[in-house]
Structures are given as C-alpha cells and as structure tokens.
C-alpha cells in the first residue's frame, strides 16, 4: 500500500486523487489518498512516515532540510501548460484585488487590508514579506494583515470585500478560474511576484529505493500515457520533471531575508 496526500490548495485535491490512483494502477499496487484531515495533520503524517508521497510547498520542503536529515526526498515537480511558465517548473504570485477597486500597483496598497494564507506558505506569506524588505517598506505598511487559512479563502475574502488584496499562487488561481470562469471578471492583478521553484512532490526517504525509482519513472512518463496526459491536462499541467535540492535555494534565500520583515 502506498499512501499519497497533498498539502496544496483544496482546488487541487481531485487532481491529486486521480494521480494517486493512476500511479497505483501503473505500478500494480494499492494506493490510498489521505484527504480527510487538515493539511497540517497530513504534513505531520508525512514527517512521521505514515504518508509515502505528498505534494508540498517549497518552503516546508527547504525547512525540513535544515532540521538535520530530512524525512523526505524530492520526487518531481510540475511544469504548467500556461505559456507564462515558459516550459519551466516554476510558478508566480499574483497580487489580486477586486476589479472595481482603485488599487493599480503594489505601491497603492500602503494602508490597505491584506490577507495571507498561512505562515508556512512561500507564495502567500514569505514572498510578500521578502518584497517588503527588498522594496524598503516600513513596519506597518499595511493597515491590517489577516491570516485566511488558504489561497482560496483569501480570494473569497477579496470578492466579499472584507480585505483589499492578497498574493495568490498563480497555479491555484488558474485552477480556480478554470472551475469558476466568472471569477476572472471580478478580480484584477496589480503585481506579479516571482517566479519561484514549483512546489515539489516528495517521497518518504525511508521508502525502498526500487519503489522510489518506479515512482519517478511513472511521474516522468505520465504525460506520454493517454490517461495520464488527460489527468495532467485537467489540472493545467504539461508534465513532471526532475528537480534538485539546490534548485530550491531561491526559496531558502527568500526565507532568510523575509525573517527580518515586520508587518
């Protein structure tokens, strides 16, 4: 039995379930997708070896590597289909506001109400703090900062008018718009931050090496299989590619600089 899970946005859950079932069929093994618990519990289960394969944010990946021997190893990263990604395993952060708002740039957000998804997020939390430091923005730049809990909740808060702006993972935004096309008319992107290395799929380090090799083979070949290609297409993904640990050094650098930022 191979146990899969995801600590990514809820909008990607159906894709992750389909992927885990597909990989299981290709390998001829039973798979289980752990999805009935909050993402924090999923990450805990990953760390203690009860989840074998998981899609996580790049920030928790690099932080796990700084705690001594990481419980996980890199497996693969997605290359999104949208031309903005230029065929690379990267993603962006769209700073989004309501379409009718007066905000036109990041500089207009001084004194505004900002939502971030959660403190363990590179795109929704750390990169905004990094951007503040890099731009020399002072403490108290935003009038109000609130934790929403997820990118999708941040988006709902923008649409409801309870906050002014948020940095949304570009891939999450694209998946959400694909399912709810009317959203695109209600929001406007005033800044694009990034790119950064794409959130990786990781594998439990203690999993036998032959199984790890088989998993990589199936991930990397998924786009060449008719069923696999359809699953990827539905998620806006072109294919999976190999990524190395040093490819996530940009996230390490952002984390180092963001640590000195004050809201």
Secondary structure, DSSP 8 states (H G I E B T S, - for coil): -EEEEE-S-GGGHHHHHHHHHHHHHHHT--EEEE-SS-HHHHHHHHHTTS-SEEE--HHHHHHHHTSSS-SEEEEEEEEESSGGGTTSSEEEEEEEEETTSS--SGGGGTT-EEEES-TT-IIIIIHHHHHHHHTT--TT-SSEEEE-SSHHHHHHHHHHTSSSEEEEEHHHHHHHHHH-GGGGGTEEEEEEEEEEE--EEEEETTS-HHHHHHHHHHHHHGGGSHHHHHHHHHTTEEEEE---GGGGHHHHHHHHHHTT---
